[in-house]
Amino acid sequence: MRHRSIITRTGHGPGTAVAVLMVGLAVVGIVFLVLGGLLYFGEQPPDQRALSSVPARSAQAADRRAVD
């Protein structure tokens, strides 16, 4: 009895396997783009990102009040 691969036994050729793989990779790429975009646009303003600790933010707020 000759050995047959799982792809041949399911009735789908190697082209179908390649197409499914490409679609899967495209979906993963789209998910990464969406998540990356959400992270990029959801960032804090630069002044708050540089001073992320509570004491640093409160000192910055006090400086702003002193200027006003």
matplotlib code that plots the C-alpha trace (Angstrom):
import matplotlib.pyplot as plt

x = [0.0, 1.4, 1.7, -0.6, -0.3, -3.1, -3.6, -4.3, -6.6, -8.8, -9.5, -7.9, -4.7, -1.6, -2.9, -5.7, -3.3, -1.2, -4.3, -5.4, -1.9, -1.8, -5.3, -4.2, -1.1, -3.0, -5.5, -2.6, -1.0, -4.3, -4.7, -1.2, -1.8, -5.1, -3.6, -0.5, -2.6, -4.7, -1.6, 0.0, -3.1, -3.9, -0.6, -0.4, 0.8, 4.6, 4.9, 2.9, 4.7, 8.1, 6.9, 4.8, 5.2, 2.7, 5.2, 6.6, 3.1, 2.2, 5.4, 4.7, 1.1, 2.5, 4.9, 2.0, 0.0, 2.9, 3.3, -0.4]
y = [0.0, 3.4, 6.1, 9.1, 12.4, 13.9, 16.7, 14.2, 12.1, 15.0, 15.7, 19.1, 19.7, 21.5, 24.7, 24.8, 24.3, 27.2, 29.4, 28.6, 29.4, 32.8, 33.8, 32.9, 34.9, 37.9, 37.7, 37.7, 40.6, 42.6, 41.9, 43.1, 46.3, 47.0, 46.4, 48.4, 51.3, 51.2, 51.3, 54.1, 56.3, 55.5, 56.8, 59.6, 63.1, 63.3, 65.4, 62.9, 59.9, 61.3, 62.0, 59.0, 58.8, 60.5, 62.8, 64.0, 64.7, 66.6, 68.7, 69.4, 70.5, 72.8, 74.4, 75.1, 76.7, 78.8, 80.1, 80.9]
z = [0.0, -1.0, 1.6, 1.0, 2.8, 4.9, 2.4, -0.4, 1.8, 2.6, -1.0, -1.0, -2.9, -1.8, -3.4, -0.8, 2.0, 0.7, 0.3, 3.9, 5.2, 3.3, 4.6, 8.2, 7.9, 6.5, 9.4, 11.9, 10.2, 10.3, 14.0, 14.7, 12.7, 14.5, 18.0, 17.1, 15.9, 19.1, 21.2, 19.1, 19.2, 22.8, 24.1, 26.7, 25.7, 25.6, 28.8, 30.8, 29.3, 30.3, 33.8, 34.6, 38.4, 40.6, 42.4, 39.0, 37.7, 40.8, 40.7, 37.0, 37.9, 40.7, 38.2, 35.8, 38.7, 39.6, 36.1, 35.9]

ax = plt.figure().add_subplot(projection="3d")
ax.plot(x, y, z, "-o")
ax.set_aspect("equal")
plt.show()
